[in-house]
Amino acid sequence: MKTVGPYIPTLSAIILARKLMANTLDQTGALACQGMYTLDEFDQVARPWGIYSTETISYSKQRGC
């Protein structure tokens, strides 16, 4: 079985390199990439590797008031 773990750190670099080539980044230089791309952008790059995200929303009822 092929593991994808070693590829995960490169996914952010792929997303940001594409943004640099498209000249769509509003920040450059040495900084953390947090907030520089969306979860949807990450999913597009990660999905071919079998990496995906899901969102679960749950509601709970409070008893008595």
C-alpha positions in Angstrom: 0.0 0.0 0.0 1.3 3.4 -1.0 1.2 6.0 1.7 0.6 9.7 1.1 2.0 11.1 4.3 5.2 12.4 2.7 3.3 14.4 0.1 1.1 16.3 2.6 3.7 19.0 3.4 4.2 19.7 -0.3 0.5 20.5 -1.0 0.6 24.0 0.4 3.7 24.7 -1.7 1.9 23.5 -4.8 -1.1 25.8 -4.1 1.1 28.8 -3.4 3.4 28.2 -6.4 0.3 28.2 -8.6 -0.9 31.4 -7.0 2.5 33.0 -7.5 2.5 32.0 -11.2 -1.0 33.5 -11.6 0.1 36.6 -9.7 -2.9 36.3 -7.3 -1.1 36.4 -4.0 -1.4 39.7 -2.1 1.5 38.7 0.3 5.0 37.5 -0.5 8.2 36.9 1.4 9.1 34.5 4.2 5.9 34.0 6.2 3.5 31.2 7.3 1.0 30.2 4.7 -1.9 30.1 7.2 -4.9 31.9 5.6 -3.3 32.2 2.2 -5.6 29.6 0.6 -9.0 28.1 1.2 -10.0 24.6 2.2 -11.5 24.2 -1.3 -8.2 25.0 -2.9 -6.5 22.4 -0.6 -9.1 19.8 -1.5 -8.5 20.3 -5.2 -4.8 19.5 -4.9 -5.2 16.8 -2.2 -8.1 14.8 -3.6 -6.0 13.0 -6.3 -3.9 11.6 -3.5 -7.0 10.3 -1.7 -6.8 13.0 0.9 -10.1 14.8 1.6 -12.0 16.8 4.2 -15.5 16.4 5.5 -17.6 18.7 7.6 -20.0 17.4 10.2 -22.5 19.7 11.9 -24.3 18.4 14.9 -26.9 20.0 17.1 -27.8 19.0 20.6 -31.0 19.8 22.5 -30.7 21.0 26.0 -33.1 19.4 28.5 -35.2 21.6 30.7 -34.9 25.3 31.1 
